[in-house]
Amino acid sequence: MGDLRLRDNPALFAAAHAGPTVPLFVWCPAEGTALQAALAPTLRHLDAALWRRYGSHLRLLGGGEDRAFWARLDEREEPCERAREGQLARLAAQQGVEVTLGAGELGSAVKFSLVPCMPLSVLGSDAGMRCRLRKLHSAFLFRDPERCRIFQAVQRFGPVGMKARQRVAGPLASSDTVPGGEIRKAVVEPPRLTPLPGEQHLPFAGDADAAWPFKGAMPTSRVTGRPLLDDSQQLEKIWGFTEEDAQQALAQFQKSEGGLARYKGSITRDAGPKAKESRLAPYFRLGLLSMVDLWWRLDRSGDEARKWFRRCAWRDYAYWMLHYWPSLPEEPMRMAFRDMPWLRTRRDAAVEAWRQGTTGFPLVDAGMRELRSTGYLQQNLRHTVGQFLVETLGADWRVGEEWFHLALADSDLAINSMMWQHQGLAGVSQWLIGIDCHPVRHARAADPQGEYVRYWIPELSKLPLKYLHCPWEAPADVLNAAGVKLGTSYPRPVVADVDVARAEFLERARRCRAAAPWDCFSADGCDLLALPTEPSPLRMERGIWALTERRLRGNTPEKGGGKGKGKGKSQCRIENRAVKEDEGARQRSKNEADKREGKGKGQRRWNDAKVQEEAWDGRRRWQRASGA
């Protein structure tokens, strides 16, 4: 089981109709993360719900165990999860269990999984039973990555196809040209689940503690340094981690001030009183809420609701990336930024201050302390602390990705990697560079009354609002009256000038891009994304066009070596002019034809993009033929 709930659980629903069933959860060896701390109570509550509802139990299968269970599992896209599913299938085969392929019971929206039966330790390897790999749709996403037709949009429409990637991946995609596809129907709780004969109620506990379900010694939290059970109990007090808690949080979100109606304006840029958040992310990540179930239950008629669902569809987009680029957590997608110079490593003192919330910048420190304490951070604040780490401190974006992986209760490899790639300018989008999250200026919007900083940094709580977000500017008598001693009770800033540091970061990024080989760029000077490393329907030779921020472009290297000096550069300029003139003529001709035929503005935009792609294809053919 990958979705830890009874409602809308396709794997559990299908298993309930297949005979005696052993609910099974396969877990990684202890990582000491906030997500694992959240998993412990979630699994314990699920086991209790299975016993109350069906008289059944949840079994745990951990890394390194020799025994195998026959179970139905939702497939996941993380590389380690894919490897684990393969290991489970091979282990079944080694035990003498025949493995075959069969169609799923839930129609064409399918995923691979193992059919539920009895544990091999009960039946024995010669029981003559069959283990069939069935296809079942994952309940974690709106659609599986293979069904997100983003590549088709890229192949057909060129650059604007990649700009439309979220539209195609999202649930609201309804283009006649590139349909998004259907979303499966939600399923109800199974009316019955047949347990093993003689099933008994057993304590759901491991070796270290009755409240800790996993075997082995108690892990140490890599976030707080405490026993992980302490983190687990703290997070449970905040979130609850039962299916009922998740449904109550959903109801509270709908009833709270604004609810979905608050989703006007920018979700990323708006902060403080204007911030948009549902606080449902941990419940989605743990599978206590189903995105598909909410799609069919909630009213989708309003613009705000559609915006909220589009944001939820970013999960599909991120898993599409991770499916085709398994190195997403480590390897920049933009080839021009693979050699980006970084000033600080994960062991740098300033980076450690960022992790601990002691940078000397109150808004950043408050956000990082909330993250350590609750396993959660609102979207705008995630960008605030992320921009500070990457652009102000000059630390590698992978350092931030690693820490968020450890500290978030809703830690998600796909989304986390995608967003940190964006933060580091290395991902599909570079739009975050246009958001000013200066820790003092931005605090006026993010924390206008100072309540947030005062709550998470009590040592500054007595400072007047004027100096709360910049205590280093407070006169000595004001600091003394507030009981603040910079460098002792609260740290001094780790960076002297945020704006200067960010400007230097942008200059390093421009130099890195200018030094990259010519084949990292398209004919029009934009970056190319690396081609997928997994099999895909895409048919391109060099890379995928990606919109590049103007502040980063500068001089783009051209074919001929280095920065394109000499005759090669002149020839490229002549060719560029010819291509642009040809593009213009084609576009004008096409626009005139569209007007005569009465086509809409949107259709003309797609057609123009097709003309552009044909021109760039011609450019590539010319380069190959001429050897330029």
N, C-alpha and C positions, 0 to 999 in steps of 0.2 A: 504494500500500500504506500503510495506517495502522497495522497491527499488524505489528511488525517481527520476525516469527518464521515458521517453516515449519509447525509443528504447530498444528492448529486455526486456520487462516487461511482463512475462507470465500471471500474474494476470490481468493486464490491458488489454492485448490482448484477453484473454478469456472473460473478462467482456464485452468488446466491442461487442461481438457477442451474448450477452445474453439479451439484452433489455436495458431499461433506467438504467443508472449507476450513482452512487454517489461515486466518489473517496474519500477515507477515510484514515486518518492517526490517529492511536491510539497511544497516547504518555503517558509517565510516568509523575507523578507529578514532579515539578521542582527539579532538583538535583544540579543545579549550576555548571555543568561540562562544559568542553570545547566542548564536543560532542553536548550538548544541545545548546551551543552558536552557533555552526556550523549548527545545524538543523534549526534554525530560518530563516536565509536567504535562505537556501536550499528549505524549504517548501514554502516560499514566491515566489521564482522563479518558482517552480513547479506549484503553483496556477496560476501564470501569463501565463505559457506555456499552461496549460490546457484551459484557457480562449481563448487565441489566436488561438489555434489549433482546439478546439472542442466546444467552448462556454460553457464549464463546469467549476466547481469549486472544490477545495479541501476542504473537511470538516475535522475538528479536533475533536477527541473524547478523552477527558482527564480522568485521574483517578478520581473517585468519582462522575461522572455524571450519572444521572438516565436514560437518553435517550440512545437508541441504534440505530445504522444504520445497514442496511443490506449491506454488502460489501464483496468483495473478498480480502483475505489477504494472503500474503506469510507467511507460518509458520516459526518461528524462534526457535532456540534450547536453548536460555538462559532460566533458570528455571523460572524467573519472566515473560518472554514472554509466556511460555507454560501455566502458571497459568492465564495470561490475556486472552489467547484464550479460555480457559475453561470458564472463567467468562463471556465472550462475548456470547458463545453458551448458557450458562445457562440463561443469561439475555434475550436472544431471546426467549427461551422456556417460561420464566416467562411472557413474553408479549403475549403469545398465538400463537407464531410462530412455526409451525411444523418444526422439525429438522430431516432430513433424510440423508442417505449416498448415494452418487452417484459417478460414474466414471468421471474422468476428461476428458476434451476435447483434452488434449495434449498428450495422450498416456500413457505409463506405467511409465514414469518419473514424479511422482506425489507428491503432498503435500495436506494437508487439508486446506480448506479455506471456507469462507462464501460467498454464491452467492450474487452478487450485485443486489440491487433493490432500492426501495425508502425508505427514513427514516421513522421509525415508527411514529415519531411526525407528519408526513404528512399523512400517510395512516391510522393510528389508529391500535390498536391491533387486531381488528376484521375484518381486510381487506380481510381475507381469502387467503392471499398470503403464499407462502411456503419459508422457509429458508433452503436451502440444503447445507450440508457440502460436498464440492467437494474436490477432490485431485488434487493438483497442485505442480509441482516441484518448489522449491525455486530457485530464480534467483541469490541468494547470493553466492552459492557454485558451484563447478563442479558437485558434487554428494551429496546427502543427507547422513547423518551419517549411516542410516540403510543399505545403499547400498555400503558402504566402507567395503570390506570384510577382515578387519584386524583380526578380531577374528578367522576367518577360517584359516588364516595363522598361528596365534599363536597356535590354537588347533592342527593343522596338523604337523607343523614343529618345534614346541618348541621355543627355544631361538632365532634362526635365523628368525623365523616368526615374532617376535616382532621387530627385527632389520630391517626387510623388511616392516615395517608398513607404512612408507611414500611411498614406491614404490607401495604398494597396494592401498593406499588412493589417490595417485596422478593421474593426467590425463594420464600419460604416461605408466601406468601399463598395461602390455600386456602378463603376464605370462600365459602359457597354463594351469598351475595348479590352480592358484588363480587369475582369471581375474579381472581387475579393473572395468570393466563394461563400458557401453556407456555413452557418454556425449550428452545431449539433443541438438537439433538444436536451434540456436538463432531465435527469432521472430522479425518481423519488427514493426515499429510504427503502431498502429491501424489506418486504413484509416478513420475511423469515430468512434465517441463515442456519444451515444444518451444521452443528458442531461435530467434532469427533465423538465416537461412542465413548461414554464414560468420562466426558469432560468434567473437570473439577475446578472449583474456584481456588486459584493459587495466588500467593502474594506476588505482585508485580514489582520485583525488587532485584537489584544486582548484588554484588559482593560487598561494596563499600558502605552502603547505607540503604535503609529501607525505603527512603524517598528517592533513591537514585536507581533507575532501571537497568543501567548498563553494567556489563561484567567488567571485572578488573578493578584496579585502584582508582580512586577519585582523581580526575584530572585537575590540573591547576589552570585557572582562568588566565589566558594570555592578554586579557584586557585589564583586569584589576589585580592579578597576582594572588587572589584568594582561592580556596577550594571552589570548584565550579558549581557545586551545590548551593553555595551562598549566593552566587550570581543568579542561579536558577530561581531560588526562593524570592529574591528581590524583584526579578522580572515578573514572576507569577503574581505578585501583589499588584503590579501595575496593569498587566494585560489580562490575567485570568487564564487564558489558553484552553478554554473549553469551547465546544461548538456553540453552546448557549451564550458564552461571553462574546463570541464573534457576532452572533445575531443581534445581541443587545447593542454592541458597538455600532452595527449597521443602522439599527433603529434610532440610536442617539444621533448619528450623523444626519439622518434624514430629518429629525425633529429639531436639531440644533439651529441656531440663528443663521438663516440663509440656506444651510444644507447645500444641495446641488446648485441652488440659485446663486451661491457665492462664486461659482466658476465663470466669472466674467473677467475680462482683461487677461493679463499674463500670469500663468501659474508659477513660472520660474522667477519673474521679476518682482511680483508683488510680495511684500513682506509685512510683518507686524500685523496691525489690525486688518489689512487687506489680504493677508496670506490665505491661500487655499490649501486645505488639508482635510482628509477624512480620517486619518489615523487608523486606517484599515490595513496598511501594508503588512504588518506582522501576521495578521490573520490570513491574508492571501498567500503569503510566503509559506506558512505552515500547512496550507490546505484546509484551514478551518472555514474559509469562505470560498465559494466557487465563482469565478468571474462569469462563467456561462450561466449559472443560476441567476446571478444578478442581472445579466443581460435580458433575460426573459421576465424577471420579476419587476424591475423598476420601470417607471415611466420614461421613455426615451424621446418624447415628443419635443421637449424644450431644447434650445440651443445650448444651455448650460449643461444639461445631461449629456448631450452629444459630445460636448467638449470633454467632459469627465471620462466618458467611455473611450474617446480617442486617446486620452492620456493613459488609460489603462491598457490600451492596445500597444503601447510602447514595449510592454513585456513580450508580445509576439515578435515585434521588430528586433528586440535584443536577442531573443532565442534564435531567430533566423540568422543573425550574425554569428552567434556562437556555434550554430550547427555547421555553417559553411566555413567559418574561420575559427577553428578550435583554439588557436593561439591568441585569441582576443585579449585574455588577461595579461599577456606578456609582450606581444608584438604589435607595434604601431601599424594601423591600416594604411596610413598615408606614407608611402615609401620615402618621400622627401624628408621626413622627420625621424628616420630610423637612427640617425647619428646626432640627434639633438644633445648638446652638452648640458649637463645638469650640475648645479653648484653643490648640492648636498645629497648625501646618502641617507639611508634609513637610520644610521647610527649617529648622525649629526645631532649635537645638543639642541639646536633650534627645532629640528624635527621632533625630538623627544618632548620638547616644551609644547609643541603643537598637539601631540597626542595627549599629554596630561592636562591641557588647558591652562598653561602658564606662560603664554607668549607675551604677556603685558598688554595685549589688546583685548579689552573686556568682552566685546561682542564675539570675537573668535573663541576666547576662553570659555565663555558661557555655553556656546554651542558644543564645544568638545567635551565639556563636563556633563552636559545633558546626554550626549551620546554614550559616554562611559556609564552613566547611571541608569539610563532607561533603554538603551539599545535602539534609540530612535532619534531622528532629527528631521525637521520639516524641510521641504525641498529647497526653498530659498536659502536657508541656513546651510544646507549641504553645499550649495554653490559658493556661499560666502567663505566657509572654511576651506573648501577645495581651491578656490582662487588664491587664497592667502598662501596655502602650501606650495602651489605650483608657480604662480606668477610673482609672489612677494618673496618667498623663501628660495625659490629656484630649485625645489626638490622634484625629483622624478615623479610623474603622475602614478607610476606603479607603486610607489611608497604609500600614497593615499588609498589606492585600490586595495592594497594588502591590509591596511588598518581598518578600513570600512568593512572588509570581509570578516575581520575578527570581531568588530565591535557592534555591528548592526544585528538586531534580533530579526530583521527582515532581510538579512544578507542574501543576495542573489547574484550568483557569479555572472550571469549574462548582463543584467541591468547595471550592476556595479562596474563591470569592465567597460561597457559601452559608454557610460557617463564619465568615467575617469579618462577614457580616451578622448572624449570631447573636451574635457577640462584641460588636457595636455596638448590640444591642437592636433592630435594624431588620429582622431577618429573621422567618421563620415562628415560630421558637422563641426564647424568652428564658431558657431553663433554665440557661445558663452563668453567669448572675448569681448563682445559688445556690451556686457552687463557689468556695470561698475559696482563692485561689492567692497569698496574701501571700508575698512572696519570702523572708521569714525563717521565719514559722510553717510554711509549706508545705514548706520545705526539710527539716524534721524527718522528713517522710514521703518526699519525693522524693530526698533525698540524706542518709540518716541517718548514714552514716559519713564523709561528705565526699569520697568518692572521685571523684565526678563533677566537683565544683568544682575539686578539686586537679588533675585531669587537664587541664581546659580553661583554668584560670587558674593557671598554675604560679607566678606571682608571689605567690600566697597559700598555696602548698602547705605552708609551714612554720608556719602559724598553728595554734594548738590548735583542736580541733573546736568548743569552746565559742564561739569568736569567728569561726570560718571564714565563717559566713553573715551575720555582722554585724560586720565588722572595725572599724567606727567606734566600737564599744563596748569594744574592747580597750584596756587601759592602754598608756601610752607604752612601758614597758619590754618588754611582750609584743610590740608592733609592732616595736620595735628588734631584739629577738632573732630575729624572723621575717624581718627584712630588708624590712619593709613601711613605706613612707612615703606616707600618704594624701595624695592630691592630686598625687603625683609618680609613684611606682611603680604605684599603683592609685588610681583616681578616688574622690572623695567622692560620696556619694549625690546624685542629681539632684533628689530630692524629700525634703523633711524628714520628712513623716509620711504613710505609705502609706494608713493607715486614714482620715485626714482627707481626703486627696485623693479616695479612692473615695466617701466620703460626699458630697462636693461634686459629684462626677460624677452620683450618683443624684439629687441635688436638681435639677441642671440638666435631667436627663432628665424628672423629674416636671413641672417648669415648662414644658418644651417641649411635653409631652403635654397639659398643662392649657390651653395657649394654642392648640392645634390646633382647626380647625373641627369642628363637631358631626358632619359627615358622614364623619369619619375613624373613627367608633366605631359599634359595634352597639348595639342597644337595651339590652343588659345591661351596657354599659360597657366591653366589651373592644375591642381594636383591630381595625380592618379592614385586610386586605391589599389592595393595588391589584389590580385585575382584570388578567388577562393581556393583553399587547399583541399577541400572536399569536393567530390563530383557534383557538378551543377549543370543546369541547362544553358549557362552563359557561354557565348561564343565570341570572346574578345581575346586579342593577342597580348596586349601590354598591361592594361589596367582599366579601372572604372573611373570615369570622370567624376570629380568631386568639387563642388563650389568652394572657392578659396577666398578668404577674407582679403579685402584690398590692402589693409595695413600690413599684410604679410607678403604680398606678391613681389613688389620691387622688380628686380631684373630676374626673369626666369631663364635658366640655362636652356640653350637650344642645341640641336644635334650638331656634332662636329667636335665635341670634347670640351671639358671645362665649362667656362661661362659663354662659350659660343663666339670666340673672338675670330677676327680675320674674315676671309672670303666666305667661309661656311656661314657666318652670321649674316653677311649681306645677302647670300643666296636664300637663307631662310626667311629674311625679311621680304624679299621679292616674292617668294612662294606664299608667305602669309598674306601679302596684299592680294595676290591672285585668288587665293582661297576665299578671302573676305569678299572680294568683288563678285566672285561666283556665287557665294552665299547670298549676297544682297540681291543679285539678279534673280536667283531662284525664289527667294522669299517674296520679292515684289510680285513676281509672276504668280506665285501660289496664292498670295493675298488677294490679287485681283480676281483670280478664278473663284476663290472662296466667296468674295462679295457677290459675284454674279450668280453663284449657286445658292446664295442666301444662308450660308453656314454660320453657326454661332461663333462668338468670340473664343469660347473655350476650345472648340474643335480646331480653329485656326492655330491656336497656340500649340496644340499637339502636332499638327501637320508641320508647322514651322520647325519644331524640334526634330522631326524626322528628316527634314531637308538639311538641318545642321549636321545630323549624324552622318548623312550621306556625304556631305562635304568633307567631314573629318576622315571618313573611310577612304575618300579619294586622296586625302593628304597622306594617310598611312601607305596606301598603294604606291604613291609617287615616291615616298621615301625608300620603300623596299626596292623599287625598280631603279632608282637613280643612285642608290647607295649613299645618299646624303646623310 
